[in-house]
């Protein structure tokens, strides 16, 4: 038995889109720990692609969390085909950046509510639909960001949406504690090189800047985030509940790095 004790345990991972997805790396870590991994992807088209890069024989289900009835349909399907789950991974987010960056106060109501629905409310909906399919001491992990108190223009209204997600984790943990020992936690990741992040305006500049802000001067790897997710899914993290664990390679303590300050002020008189 390995340290994480995940052998033979069954997990459902939402959000795989390609090899760069956090969800993909989480699945890889879990498979290496000899856990059984089920995947939920957004569409049949993504499923066809995923069949080519996920391990042979992977069980892949289609679930668009924004489509009415899809979450309940998936829960019923999982109930028919599988024993109780040891945990869930919610790695789902969406923001409409099709019109580029706008000042925050110009955020369209429809865009904001859509982002909340897919990125935040879907966790509540999934937790409710799968509550009876989870083991009594199961673990649910969602993906947040390293800080919701930094008003990055390019990230826009997704900052408040992720803040809502962090709060949702706390309220779900409290709510589920009335009938189970199921834990809810989030991983607050620093900037990563994923396909989803590539759709954020001006992201590459922020990513490169974040790399310089890390204490090690090396960007955060998606695999490092996946390792923390696996830890939170394991019984080794049984004392952690209703928390957001920050994984940013020290970026959040290094905003006043003297080298960066020197370069920033180089062109000042």
GIBELMO-V56004 format. One record per pair of residues at least 24 apart in sequence whose C-alpha atoms are under 6 Angstrom apart, sorted by the first residue. I is the first residue (numbers start at 1). J is the second residue. Records with the same first field share a line. If there is no record, write none. Layout:
BEGIN
I = J  J
END
This chain:
BEGIN
4 = 234
6 = 35
7 = 34  35
8 = 35
9 = 35  36  86
10 = 36  37  85  86
11 = 37  85  86  87  88
12 = 38  39  88
13 = 39  88  89
14 = 40  89  90  91
15 = 41  91  92
16 = 41
20 = 194
21 = 194
25 = 223  226
26 = 226
72 = 129
84 = 133  134  135
85 = 134  135
86 = 135  138
87 = 138  139  140
88 = 140
89 = 140  141  142
90 = 142
91 = 142  143
92 = 119
93 = 119
94 = 119
104 = 156
116 = 161
120 = 165
136 = 180  181  182
137 = 181  182
138 = 182
139 = 182  183  233
140 = 184
141 = 184  185  186
142 = 186
143 = 186  187
144 = 186  187  188
145 = 188  189
146 = 188  189  190  246
154 = 201
169 = 242
170 = 242
173 = 242
183 = 241
184 = 241  242
185 = 241  242  243  244
186 = 244
187 = 244  245
188 = 244  245  246  247
189 = 247  248
190 = 248
213 = 251  254
214 = 249  250  251
215 = 250
END
